[in-house]
Amino acid sequence: MRARFWGHAFVEVIGQDGSSILIDPFVTGNPQAEGAGARPDAFKPRAILLTHGHGDHLGDALAIARASGATVVAPFELAMYCQRHGATVHPMHIGGSRHFGWGWVKLTPAWHGSAAEEDGQTVYTGNPCGYLVRLDGKTLYHSGDTALFGDMALIGQRHPIDVAFVPIGDNFTMGPDDALYALSLLKPRLAVPMHYDTFDVIRQDPQAFAVRARQSGVEVRVLRPGEALEV
């Protein structure tokens, strides 16, 4: 499994067979992804996993799904929203898991909100979530936008995690202090910070976070937008 970080919370997961899975593909209007050369029409994924309906996570998912034929996997209400906008969908919900042709996913809780903005109106899109994704015998955890919560310990106990993507931006999600504690519960082999520096209100120092995490016994890799790691 290869995981490529495109900034904010956009992660591309690539299997050994070349299958591409996108998580929260926020490209247009994302200075990190655009600065790294990402273009919505360049992605040809088999599936798109959405954690919630906010614009900086739903992003370009609908355009990419319609152009590529990718299936959008999301909590039921968000999946139905995407279906109404022309996407092929597979609805799921928190606690549910499923084997797809490209790999296995399980939806986990996330403490956040979920709504899309449409024609000046707020459209409710159900509960937010995180994802466990297993490809090639490796497990990736993408927490989605979330606060710290104690059941992260259960996630780590039941599903040993090879790499965890966790937000550190604060204000809308966990900040660095809570993210460090989250890693002590999740116990991943490797962690990658996300959801920071896209906007002024979530400015953070990821290298300082990495130093503190390593001091607590967790290896952290800070990825530049467009950079990938082998899991």
Secondary structure as UniProt FT lines:
FT   STRAND          2..5
FT   TURN            8..9
FT   STRAND          11..14
FT   TURN            16..17
FT   STRAND          20..23
FT   TURN            28..29
FT   HELIX           31..35
FT   TURN            36..37
FT   HELIX           40..42
FT   STRAND          47..49
FT   HELIX           55..58
FT   TURN            59..60
FT   HELIX           61..68
FT   STRAND          71..75
FT   HELIX           76..84
FT   TURN            85..86
FT   STRAND          88..92
FT   TURN            94..95
FT   STRAND          97..100
FT   TURN            101..102
FT   STRAND          103..109
FT   STRAND          115..118
FT   TURN            119..120
FT   STRAND          121..124
FT   STRAND          129..135
FT   TURN            136..137
FT   STRAND          138..142
FT   TURN            150..151
FT   HELIX           152..158
FT   STRAND          163..167
FT   HELIX           176..186
FT   STRAND          190..194
FT   HELIX           200..202
FT   HELIX           206..215
FT   TURN            216..217
FT   TURN            225..226
FT   STRAND          228..230
//
